[in-house]
Amino acid sequence: MKLLPCLIAIFLSLGISYIKAQSKTYTIPPGSNVYDIVPPNEIFLYPSFVNGTVYYRSGGASKGMLNYNTLIGEMQYVDGKGDTLALDNESSIKHIIINSDTFYYDKAFVRVIGGNNKIKLGEQPAFVQSDITKVGAYGQQLPPPLFPG
């Protein structure tokens, strides 16, 4: 029974993560804006920006309207002017609490999905880019190159 927590700790320390695949596929034509094609409820973790608290390693905290952008892997907030901005200097963040979710930052934002005082299990909600298809004349798909690279 002690083997499972040890394996999880080893996988997390090695940076191996499980990525939940999206159930939907979106085709983004060249020159198109991905935000015009993928619906916001698929891009953001929450249906709208919600109250959250950012706790800093220095001991301070900031409250604001937060949401996690799964498309680009950024924690975003709404400033006083109503603009959507990304949190910067993530290495200074201890953790973030939004609703009942806790996020930690270690080269990427990870949402805690289980664990105890000694070990935490997390997930990194993200979009996965699949094959890039090149389009030729008359909208025909080009075959992949013989010698990629």
C-alpha positions in Angstrom: 0.0 0.0 0.0 3.0 2.3 0.6 4.2 1.7 -3.0 1.5 3.8 -4.7 2.4 7.1 -2.9 6.1 6.4 -3.6 5.4 5.9 -7.3 3.3 9.0 -7.5 6.1 11.0 -5.7 8.7 9.6 -8.1 6.5 10.5 -11.2 5.9 14.0 -10.0 9.5 14.6 -9.2 10.5 13.4 -12.6 8.1 15.8 -14.2 6.0 13.0 -15.7 2.4 14.0 -15.9 -0.9 12.6 -17.1 -2.6 14.7 -19.7 -6.3 14.4 -20.1 -7.1 14.5 -23.8 -9.8 16.8 -25.0 -12.9 15.0 -26.3 -13.4 17.5 -29.1 -11.2 18.4 -32.0 -11.0 21.8 -33.5 -9.5 22.7 -36.9 -7.9 26.1 -37.0 -7.4 27.3 -40.6 -4.3 29.4 -41.4 -4.8 33.0 -40.5 -7.7 32.3 -38.2 -7.9 33.4 -34.6 -8.2 30.3 -32.3 -10.4 32.3 -29.9 -13.0 32.8 -32.7 -13.2 29.0 -33.2 -12.8 27.4 -29.8 -15.7 28.3 -27.5 -14.7 30.1 -24.2 -16.1 27.3 -22.1 -13.5 25.0 -23.7 -10.7 27.4 -23.3 -11.2 28.5 -19.7 -11.4 26.1 -16.7 -14.3 28.1 -15.2 -17.4 29.4 -17.0 -16.4 33.0 -16.0 -13.7 34.8 -14.0 -14.3 34.1 -10.3 -13.0 35.4 -7.1 -9.7 33.9 -6.1 -6.7 34.5 -3.9 -3.0 34.4 -5.0 -0.7 33.6 -2.0 2.9 34.6 -2.4 6.1 33.0 -1.0 6.9 36.3 0.7 3.7 35.9 2.9 1.5 38.4 1.1 -1.7 37.7 -0.8 -3.8 39.3 -3.5 -7.5 38.8 -4.3 -9.0 39.2 -7.8 -11.1 37.8 -10.5 -9.2 34.8 -11.8 -9.5 32.0 -14.4 -7.2 29.4 -15.8 -6.6 29.5 -19.6 -6.1 25.9 -20.7 -5.2 26.9 -24.2 -2.0 28.7 -23.3 -1.5 27.4 -19.8 -1.8 30.7 -18.0 -3.5 31.9 -14.9 -5.3 35.1 -15.9 -7.0 37.9 -14.0 -9.2 40.9 -14.8 -7.6 44.2 -13.9 -9.4 47.4 -12.8 -9.9 48.5 -16.4 -11.6 45.2 -17.3 -8.6 43.9 -19.3 -7.7 40.3 -19.1 -4.0 39.8 -18.2 -1.7 36.9 -17.3 -0.1 36.6 -13.9 3.6 37.3 -14.1 6.5 36.3 -11.9 4.9 32.9 -11.3 8.0 31.7 -9.3 7.0 34.1 -6.5 3.6 32.4 -6.1 3.2 29.9 -3.3 -0.3 28.8 -4.4 -3.6 30.0 -5.7 -7.1 29.2 -4.5 -10.1 29.6 -6.8 -13.4 28.3 -5.4 -12.5 24.9 -3.9 -9.5 24.4 -6.2 -5.8 24.9 -5.2 -3.1 25.5 -7.8 0.6 25.3 -7.4 3.2 26.6 -9.9 6.3 24.5 -10.9 7.2 25.4 -14.5 3.4 25.2 -15.1 0.2 25.5 -13.1 -1.0 22.3 -11.5 -4.4 21.8 -9.9 -4.5 19.6 -6.8 -6.9 16.8 -7.3 -6.0 14.7 -4.2 -3.5 13.9 -1.6 -2.7 14.5 2.0 -0.3 16.6 4.1 2.8 14.7 2.8 2.0 14.2 -0.9 -0.3 15.9 -3.4 -1.6 14.6 -6.7 -2.3 17.1 -9.4 -3.3 17.6 -13.0 -2.4 20.2 -15.5 -5.5 21.0 -17.6 -4.3 21.7 -21.1 -5.1 21.6 -24.8 -3.1 19.2 -26.8 -2.0 20.2 -30.3 -2.4 17.3 -32.7 -1.2 16.9 -36.3 -0.6 20.1 -38.2 -1.9 19.6 -41.7 -0.6 21.8 -44.5 -3.2 22.8 -47.1 -2.2 23.2 -50.8 -4.0 24.5 -53.8 -7.8 24.2 -54.0 -7.9 23.4 -50.2 -6.2 19.9 -50.7 -4.3 18.5 -47.8 -0.6 18.0 -48.5 1.1 14.8 -47.6 3.6 14.8 -44.7 7.2 15.4 -45.9 9.3 12.3 -46.7 12.2 13.6 -44.5 10.8 15.6 -41.6 13.1 18.1 -39.9 
